[in-house]
Amino acid sequence: MRPSPSHRRVPFVLALVLLALGLALAGCKPAADEDAGAAAAPALAPARPAEAVRQLTAHLRRNEFDAFARKAVPPELHARLRQGWAEGRTRWPLDELPFGRRLPAILAALAKPGAEAGLQRIFDRQFAGAAGELSDTATSLGLFGARYIEQDPNYSDEERQHYTQLVAAASDWGARAPLADRQRAKQSLGQLAAAARRTGLASDADFRKAGMDGSLRRVAGFSVALKQVLARYGLDLDADLATLDATLQQQTGDQAKVRMRYRFAGADIDTVVSLRRIDGRWYLVDFLRHAEAGLAAPAPAAEPPADAARR
């Protein structure tokens, strides 16, 4: 069966909507190597639950992904994550994003010489002037995303309640946004391609070489460009993150629940997150769970040498 026009247009809308959603889920410095990150003084999470949520959100707003990673988990777990990153077993906290594992391929595609022209041709052929169909596709993606979150066993009940709201808001934004505007697309593709080239991250090997801290600092520069692109389409992530209101709802010993309320893509988000106190500091339970799960993954098989691959 030949795909319908709307199916052929899904990738463009998916990239905009899911990348916007990804930054909200989680939530430009020059590149630096792993040794520089290791030399930095260890950062500690706050001693109060609501403050921990507010601090992580502030790091996302400032594109401080390396600081986010240090504050989101205890120092011992952070050290294991850095080792797991070097071994290729995890890309946490990028794994929290819908496109986290595909990020090297996305950056590589954008960084290719002439990528802007090639992507613009694809846009002109498939997306330009298709506002109605793109709006319908964004709505369909929202329904699909909600079902996916509901059925995926890797999400906790709290994550499902939170992310379903975000998917609905992102879908509504996508249905309203001027996604078919050619001039916006041209500006955005050029901006994202230039930002991708500046990261110097175009493969898994690049991420391993730069290390966890260095890679996160480089990705931060791409995040700045992505946020600017999304603002061009009417989605101001930094303004949305600035509306966060985090209040302690319940605390029993080393367990706590914090209510988060903020605006995202024109919608009011209201959700509750669980935190655990470890060595006097508070951490989000779901971040701890996902980080440990990433470390449990086996190391990827080594690629065969080039001469062996030819035999």
URBEL-V777976 format. One record per helix or strand. SS is the DSSP state (alpha for helix, beta for strand). FROM is the first residue (numbers start at 1). LEN is the number of residues. If there is no record, write none. Layout:
SS FROM LEN
SS FROM LEN
This chain:
alpha 5 4
alpha 10 17
alpha 34 6
alpha 49 13
alpha 65 8
alpha 75 12
alpha 94 3
alpha 103 9
alpha 115 12
alpha 131 21
alpha 157 20
alpha 182 18
alpha 204 29
alpha 237 5
beta 245 8
beta 255 10
beta 267 12
beta 281 4
alpha 285 12
alpha 306 5
